[in-house]
Amino acid sequence: LQIDRKPVNELKDLASDLAIAISRLPEQWQQMLELRKTHSLPRVAELMGVPRSTLRCWIRQIADQFEAEGLREYIA
């Protein structure tokens, strides 16, 4: 196994960069990401009243936006 350990300052920068990127997302996308921390995708879809296919589309769009903001290494 190859584990990439990042220095503490780099992890702090990552957290800050991600927080800024997430704050720019539409409110529904932010809600989905927050729910996804503790729930499966089907459960998030149920809680939000949104089809799973829509959530998967949002996730792809979020990944594209993060990549455009230079956060590609963090979306894998």
N, CA, C and O atoms as a printed pandas DataFrame, in Angstrom:
     atom_number atom_name residue_name chain_id  residue_number  x_coord  y_coord  z_coord
0              1         N          LEU        A               1    0.837   -1.190    0.000
1              2        CA          LEU        A               1    0.000    0.000    0.000
2              3         C          LEU        A               1    0.872    1.241    0.000
3              4         O          LEU        A               1    1.871    1.331    0.715
4              5         N          GLN        A               2    0.473    2.174   -0.807
5              6        CA          GLN        A               2    1.180    3.449   -0.807
6              7         C          GLN        A               2    0.271    4.480   -0.170
7              8         O          GLN        A               2   -0.810    4.773   -0.679
8              9         N          ILE        A               3    0.715    5.019    0.933
9             10        CA          ILE        A               3   -0.065    6.028    1.644
10            11         C          ILE        A               3    0.663    7.354    1.530
11            12         O          ILE        A               3    1.829    7.472    1.908
12            13         N          ASP        A               4   -0.030    8.339    1.009
13            14        CA          ASP        A               4    0.541    9.668    0.835
14            15         C          ASP        A               4    0.193   10.513    2.052
15            16         O          ASP        A               4   -0.937   10.982    2.192
16            17         N          ARG        A               5    1.155   10.699    2.915
17            18        CA          ARG        A               5    0.937   11.520    4.105
18            19         C          ARG        A               5    1.361   12.948    3.798
19            20         O          ARG        A               5    2.464   13.194    3.309
20            21         N          LYS        A               6    0.473   13.876    4.091
21            22        CA          LYS        A               6    0.749   15.272    3.807
22            23         C          LYS        A               6    1.151   15.985    5.095
23            24         O          LYS        A               6    0.662   15.648    6.173
24            25         N          PRO        A               7    2.042   16.967    4.982
25            26        CA          PRO        A               7    2.408   17.754    6.165
26            27         C          PRO        A               7    1.188   18.493    6.721
27            28         O          PRO        A               7    0.237   18.776    5.992
28            29         N          VAL        A               8    1.227   18.798    8.004
29            30        CA          VAL        A               8    0.102   19.451    8.689
30            31         C          VAL        A               8   -0.282   20.754    7.999
31            32         O          VAL        A               8   -1.469   21.021    7.811
32            33         N          ASN        A               9    0.691   21.565    7.621
33            34        CA          ASN        A               9    0.363   22.848    6.982
34            35         C          ASN        A               9   -0.339   22.642    5.643
35            36         O          ASN        A               9   -1.213   23.424    5.269
36            37         N          GLU        A              10    0.045   21.586    4.922
37            38        CA          GLU        A              10   -0.623   21.291    3.652
38            39         C          GLU        A              10   -2.058   20.820    3.893
39            40         O          GLU        A              10   -2.956   21.150    3.119
40            41         N          LEU        A              11   -2.277   20.055    4.954
41            42        CA          LEU        A              11   -3.633   19.617    5.291
42            43         C          LEU        A              11   -4.508   20.802    5.673
43            44         O          LEU        A              11   -5.689   20.841    5.327
44            45         N          LYS        A              12   -3.938   21.766    6.383
45            46        CA          LYS        A              12   -4.690   22.978    6.744
46            47         C          LYS        A              12   -5.054   23.770    5.495
47            48         O          LYS        A              12   -6.168   24.281    5.374
48            49         N          ASP        A              13   -4.104   23.868    4.566
49            50        CA          ASP        A              13   -4.379   24.562    3.306
50            51         C          ASP        A              13   -5.475   23.849    2.524
51            52         O          ASP        A              13   -6.356   24.487    1.950
52            53         N          LEU        A              14   -5.413   22.524    2.508
53            54        CA          LEU        A              14   -6.433   21.728    1.825
54            55         C          LEU        A              14   -7.804   21.988    2.424
55            56         O          LEU        A              14   -8.767   22.228    1.696
56            57         N          ALA        A              15   -7.898   21.943    3.746
57            58        CA          ALA        A              15   -9.187   22.173    4.419
58            59         C          ALA        A              15   -9.726   23.553    4.073
59            60         O          ALA        A              15  -10.918   23.714    3.811
60            61         N          SER        A              16   -8.852   24.539    4.072
61            62        CA          SER        A              16   -9.268   25.903    3.738
62            63         C          SER        A              16   -9.722   26.003    2.283
63            64         O          SER        A              16  -10.766   26.586    1.990
64            65         N          ASP        A              17   -8.927   25.428    1.369
65            66        CA          ASP        A              17   -9.288   25.467   -0.055
66            67         C          ASP        A              17  -10.623   24.776   -0.317
67            68         O          ASP        A              17  -11.448   25.272   -1.084
68            69         N          LEU        A              18  -10.826   23.628    0.325
69            70        CA          LEU        A              18  -12.087   22.901    0.144
70            71         C          LEU        A              18  -13.267   23.669    0.724
71            72         O          LEU        A              18  -14.341   23.708    0.123
72            73         N          ALA        A              19  -13.070   24.281    1.894
73            74        CA          ALA        A              19  -14.152   25.061    2.507
74            75         C          ALA        A              19  -14.564   26.218    1.601
75            76         O          ALA        A              19  -15.751   26.511    1.457
76            77         N          ILE        A              20  -13.587   26.867    0.999
77            78        CA          ILE        A              20  -13.889   27.975    0.087
78            79         C          ILE        A              20  -14.623   27.454   -1.146
79            80         O          ILE        A              20  -15.624   28.033   -1.567
80            81         N          ALA        A              21  -14.127   26.367   -1.720
81            82        CA          ALA        A              21  -14.761   25.800   -2.913
82            83         C          ALA        A              21  -16.192   25.355   -2.612
83            84         O          ALA        A              21  -17.098   25.592   -3.412
84            85         N          ILE        A              22  -16.395   24.717   -1.472
85            86        CA          ILE        A              22  -17.741   24.259   -1.098
86            87         C          ILE        A              22  -18.672   25.444   -0.872
87            88         O          ILE        A              22  -19.849   25.382   -1.228
88            89         N          SER        A              23  -18.158   26.518   -0.287
89            90        CA          SER        A              23  -19.004   27.690   -0.019
90            91         C          SER        A              23  -19.516   28.330   -1.307
91            92         O          SER        A              23  -20.512   29.054   -1.288
92            93         N          ARG        A              24  -18.841   28.067   -2.423
93            94        CA          ARG        A              24  -19.251   28.627   -3.719
94            95         C          ARG        A              24  -20.311   27.778   -4.413
95            96         O          ARG        A              24  -20.892   28.201   -5.412
96            97         N          LEU        A              25  -20.560   26.600   -3.894
97            98        CA          LEU        A              25  -21.531   25.687   -4.512
98            99         C          LEU        A              25  -22.956   26.119   -4.189
99           100         O          LEU        A              25  -23.186   26.800   -3.189
100          101         N          PRO        A              26  -23.914   25.729   -5.029
101          102        CA          PRO        A              26  -25.324   25.983   -4.701
102          103         C          PRO        A              26  -25.686   25.340   -3.363
103          104         O          PRO        A              26  -25.108   24.327   -2.971
104          105         N          GLU        A              27  -26.633   25.935   -2.683
105          106        CA          GLU        A              27  -27.027   25.480   -1.339
106          107         C          GLU        A              27  -27.419   24.000   -1.313
107          108         O          GLU        A              27  -27.052   23.282   -0.382
108          109         N          GLN        A              28  -28.160   23.536   -2.326
109          110        CA          GLN        A              28  -28.568   22.126   -2.353
110          111         C          GLN        A              28  -27.362   21.209   -2.442
111          112         O          GLN        A              28  -27.349   20.146   -1.821
112          113         N          TRP        A              29  -26.348   21.601   -3.204
113          114        CA          TRP        A              29  -25.142   20.784   -3.330
114          115         C          TRP        A              29  -24.408   20.734   -1.999
115          116         O          TRP        A              29  -23.899   19.686   -1.602
116          117         N          GLN        A              30  -24.356   21.872   -1.311
117          118        CA          GLN        A              30  -23.715   21.913    0.004
118          119         C          GLN        A              30  -24.451   20.997    0.982
119          120         O          GLN        A              30  -23.829   20.263    1.750
120          121         N          GLN        A              31  -25.779   21.051    0.941
121          122        CA          GLN        A              31  -26.582   20.189    1.808
122          123         C          GLN        A              31  -26.305   18.718    1.506
123          124         O          GLN        A              31  -26.168   17.905    2.421
124          125         N          MET        A              32  -26.225   18.379    0.212
125          126        CA          MET        A              32  -25.946   17.005   -0.167
126          127         C          MET        A              32  -24.590   16.551    0.382
127          128         O          MET        A              32  -24.480   15.453    0.927
128          129         N          LEU        A              33  -23.570   17.382    0.242
129          130        CA          LEU        A              33  -22.243   17.026    0.741
130          131         C          LEU        A              33  -22.246   16.837    2.250
131          132         O          LEU        A              33  -21.600   15.924    2.765
132          133         N          GLU        A              34  -22.961   17.688    2.954
133          134        CA          GLU        A              34  -23.044   17.568    4.414
134          135         C          GLU        A              34  -23.739   16.264    4.804
135          136         O          GLU        A              34  -23.261   15.549    5.685
136          137         N          LEU        A              35  -24.849   15.955    4.163
137          138        CA          LEU        A              35  -25.563   14.711    4.460
138          139         C          LEU        A              35  -24.737   13.488    4.084
139          140         O          LEU        A              35  -24.800   12.455    4.751
140          141         N          ARG        A              36  -23.964   13.615    3.013
141          142        CA          ARG        A              36  -23.180   12.478    2.527
142          143         C          ARG        A              36  -22.075   12.071    3.506
143          144         O          ARG        A              36  -21.560   10.955    3.437
144          145         N          LYS        A              37  -21.719   12.971    4.406
145          146        CA          LYS        A              37  -20.706   12.650    5.417
146          147         C          LYS        A              37  -21.146   11.478    6.289
147          148         O          LYS        A              37  -20.320   10.685    6.741
148          149         N          THR        A              38  -22.459   11.376    6.520
149          150        CA          THR        A              38  -22.952   10.378    7.461
150          151         C          THR        A              38  -24.009    9.438    6.888
151          152         O          THR        A              38  -24.476    8.534    7.580
152          153         N          HIS        A              39  -24.390    9.647    5.622
153          154        CA          HIS        A              39  -25.450    8.833    5.038
154          155         C          HIS        A              39  -25.022    8.295    3.675
155          156         O          HIS        A              39  -24.181    8.880    2.994
156          157         N          SER        A              40  -25.613    7.181    3.299
157          158        CA          SER        A              40  -25.387    6.615    1.971
158          159         C          SER        A              40  -26.065    7.512    0.931
159          160         O          SER        A              40  -26.926    8.329    1.259
160          161         N          LEU        A              41  -25.659    7.342   -0.317
161          162        CA          LEU        A              41  -26.264    8.126   -1.389
162          163         C          LEU        A              41  -27.771    7.871   -1.503
163          164         O          LEU        A              41  -28.531    8.826   -1.659
164          165         N          PRO        A              42  -28.228    6.613   -1.428
165          166        CA          PRO        A              42  -29.683    6.395   -1.474
166          167         C          PRO        A              42  -30.419    7.099   -0.326
167          168         O          PRO        A              42  -31.517    7.620   -0.519
168          169         N          ARG        A              43  -29.816    7.111    0.855
169          170        CA          ARG        A              43  -30.458    7.774    2.006
170          171         C          ARG        A              43  -30.478    9.292    1.812
171          172         O          ARG        A              43  -31.465    9.947    2.146
172          173         N          VAL        A              44  -29.395    9.849    1.274
173          174        CA          VAL        A              44  -29.357   11.296    0.999
174          175         C          VAL        A              44  -30.454   11.644   -0.004
175          176         O          VAL        A              44  -31.157   12.640    0.162
176          177         N          ALA        A              45  -30.599   10.827   -1.038
177          178        CA          ALA        A              45  -31.640   11.062   -2.038
178          179         C          ALA        A              45  -33.017   11.056   -1.380
179          180         O          ALA        A              45  -33.865   11.899   -1.673
180          181         N          GLU        A              46  -33.219   10.103   -0.497
181          182        CA          GLU        A              46  -34.497   10.016    0.220
182          183         C          GLU        A              46  -34.722   11.244    1.105
183          184         O          GLU        A              46  -35.806   11.826    1.095
184          185         N          LEU        A              47  -33.708   11.634    1.862
185          186        CA          LEU        A              47  -33.835   12.777    2.768
186          187         C          LEU        A              47  -34.089   14.085    2.012
187          188         O          LEU        A              47  -34.834   14.950    2.473
188          189         N          MET        A              48  -33.459   14.210    0.852
189          190        CA          MET        A              48  -33.583   15.446    0.083
190          191         C          MET        A              48  -34.754   15.412   -0.895
191          192         O          MET        A              48  -35.128   16.445   -1.450
192          193         N          GLY        A              49  -35.334   14.230   -1.108
193          194        CA          GLY        A              49  -36.424   14.123   -2.066
194          195         C          GLY        A              49  -35.954   14.333   -3.496
195          196         O          GLY        A              49  -36.663   14.910   -4.321
196          197         N          VAL        A              50  -34.731   13.848   -3.779
197          198        CA          VAL        A              50  -34.109   14.026   -5.083
198          199         C          VAL        A              50  -33.706   12.649   -5.601
199          200         O          VAL        A              50  -33.221   11.828   -4.823
200          201         N          PRO        A              51  -33.892   12.372   -6.885
201          202        CA          PRO        A              51  -33.460   11.081   -7.428
202          203         C          PRO        A              51  -31.946   10.887   -7.285
203          204         O          PRO        A              51  -31.179   11.848   -7.345
204          205         N          ARG        A              52  -31.532    9.639   -7.096
205          206        CA          ARG        A              52  -30.099    9.331   -6.995
206          207         C          ARG        A              52  -29.354    9.757   -8.246
207          208         O          ARG        A              52  -28.207   10.199   -8.170
208          209         N          SER        A              53  -29.998    9.626   -9.393
209          210        CA          SER        A              53  -29.338   10.033  -10.642
210          211         C          SER        A              53  -29.005   11.525  -10.628
211          212         O          SER        A              53  -27.976   11.940  -11.161
212          213         N          THR        A              54  -29.866   12.319  -10.025
213          214        CA          THR        A              54  -29.610   13.755   -9.896
214          215         C          THR        A              54  -28.413   13.993   -8.988
215          216         O          THR        A              54  -27.551   14.817   -9.293
216          217         N          LEU        A              55  -28.357   13.270   -7.867
217          218        CA          LEU        A              55  -27.224   13.427   -6.951
218          219         C          LEU        A              55  -25.918   13.043   -7.634
219          220         O          LEU        A              55  -24.909   13.727   -7.464
220          221         N          ARG        A              56  -25.925   11.959   -8.402
221          222        CA          ARG        A              56  -24.708   11.551   -9.114
222          223         C          ARG        A              56  -24.285   12.625  -10.117
223          224         O          ARG        A              56  -23.093   12.874  -10.299
224          225         N          CYS        A              57  -25.252   13.250  -10.758
225          226        CA          CYS        A              57  -24.967   14.348  -11.692
226          227         C          CYS        A              57  -24.337   15.519  -10.938
227          228         O          CYS        A              57  -23.356   16.102  -11.401
228          229         N          TRP        A              58  -24.895   15.861   -9.786
229          230        CA          TRP        A              58  -24.340   16.940   -8.968
230          231         C          TRP        A              58  -22.900   16.627   -8.568
231          232         O          TRP        A              58  -22.034   17.501   -8.611
232          233         N          ILE        A              59  -22.651   15.385   -8.181
233          234        CA          ILE        A              59  -21.305   14.983   -7.760
234          235         C          ILE        A              59  -20.320   15.167   -8.916
235          236         O          ILE        A              59  -19.208   15.652   -8.706
236          237         N          ARG        A              60  -20.711   14.790  -10.122
237          238        CA          ARG        A              60  -19.840   14.993  -11.294
238          239         C          ARG        A              60  -19.584   16.481  -11.523
239          240         O          ARG        A              60  -18.463   16.884  -11.834
240          241         N          GLN        A              61  -20.629   17.294  -11.368
241          242        CA          GLN        A              61  -20.478   18.730  -11.572
242          243         C          GLN        A              61  -19.580   19.346  -10.487
243          244         O          GLN        A              61  -18.786   20.244  -10.768
244          245         N          ILE        A              62  -19.711   18.863   -9.270
245          246        CA          ILE        A              62  -18.854   19.344   -8.180
246          247         C          ILE        A              62  -17.401   18.979   -8.484
247          248         O          ILE        A              62  -16.507   19.809   -8.322
248          249         N          ALA        A              63  -17.165   17.749   -8.920
249          250        CA          ALA        A              63  -15.806   17.320   -9.262
250          251         C          ALA        A              63  -15.236   18.194  -10.379
251          252         O          ALA        A              63  -14.072   18.590  -10.324
252          253         N          ASP        A              64  -16.044   18.493  -11.384
253          254        CA          ASP        A              64  -15.597   19.361  -12.478
254          255         C          ASP        A              64  -15.242   20.753  -11.962
255          256         O          ASP        A              64  -14.236   21.336  -12.367
256          257         N          GLN        A              65  -16.073   21.277  -11.069
257          258        CA          GLN        A              65  -15.826   22.603  -10.521
258          259         C          GLN        A              65  -14.556   22.604   -9.668
259          260         O          GLN        A              65  -13.747   23.527   -9.762
260          261         N          PHE        A              66  -14.380   21.579   -8.842
261          262        CA          PHE        A              66  -13.169   21.485   -8.025
262          263         C          PHE        A              66  -11.934   21.398   -8.920
263          264         O          PHE        A              66  -10.912   22.026   -8.644
264          265         N          GLU        A              67  -12.037   20.617   -9.989
265          266        CA          GLU        A              67  -10.908   20.495  -10.912
266          267         C          GLU        A              67  -10.589   21.843  -11.538
267          268         O          GLU        A              67   -9.420   22.205  -11.675
268          269         N          ALA        A              68  -11.615   22.585  -11.918
269          270        CA          ALA        A              68  -11.413   23.906  -12.515
270          271         C          ALA        A              68  -10.756   24.878  -11.536
271          272         O          ALA        A              68  -10.077   25.819  -11.949
272          273         N          GLU        A              69  -10.960   24.647  -10.244
273          274        CA          GLU        A              69  -10.376   25.502   -9.216
274          275         C          GLU        A              69   -8.997   25.003   -8.772
275          276         O          GLU        A              69   -8.426   25.518   -7.810
276          277         N          GLY        A              70   -8.468   24.003   -9.474
277          278        CA          GLY        A              70   -7.135   23.511   -9.167
278          279         C          GLY        A              70   -7.072   22.515   -8.028
279          280         O          GLY        A              70   -6.011   22.316   -7.437
280          281         N          LEU        A              71   -8.192   21.889   -7.712
281          282        CA          LEU        A              71   -8.239   20.940   -6.599
282          283         C          LEU        A              71   -8.271   19.497   -7.091
283          284         O          LEU        A              71   -8.732   18.609   -6.374
284          285         N          ARG        A              72   -7.793   19.260   -8.291
285          286        CA          ARG        A              72   -7.869   17.917   -8.886
286          287         C          ARG        A              72   -7.285   16.831   -7.994
287          288         O          ARG        A              72   -7.869   15.755   -7.872
288          289         N          GLU        A              73   -6.153   17.093   -7.375
289          290        CA          GLU        A              73   -5.496   16.051   -6.573
290          291         C          GLU        A              73   -6.333   15.645   -5.357
291          292         O          GLU        A              73   -6.053   14.619   -4.736
292          293         N          TYR        A              74   -7.341   16.424   -5.011
293          294        CA          TYR        A              74   -8.144   16.121   -3.833
294          295         C          TYR        A              74   -9.486   15.472   -4.142
295          296         O          TYR        A              74  -10.232   15.132   -3.224
296          297         N          ILE        A              75   -9.806   15.293   -5.439
297          298        CA          ILE        A              75  -11.114   14.733   -5.769
298          299         C          ILE        A              75  -11.056   13.256   -6.089
299          300         O          ILE        A              75  -12.090   12.651   -6.371
300          301         N          ALA        A              76   -9.896   12.666   -6.056
301          302        CA          ALA        A              76   -9.774   11.231   -6.346
302          303         C          ALA        A              76  -10.193   10.401   -5.147
303          304         O          ALA        A              76  -10.158    9.172   -5.204
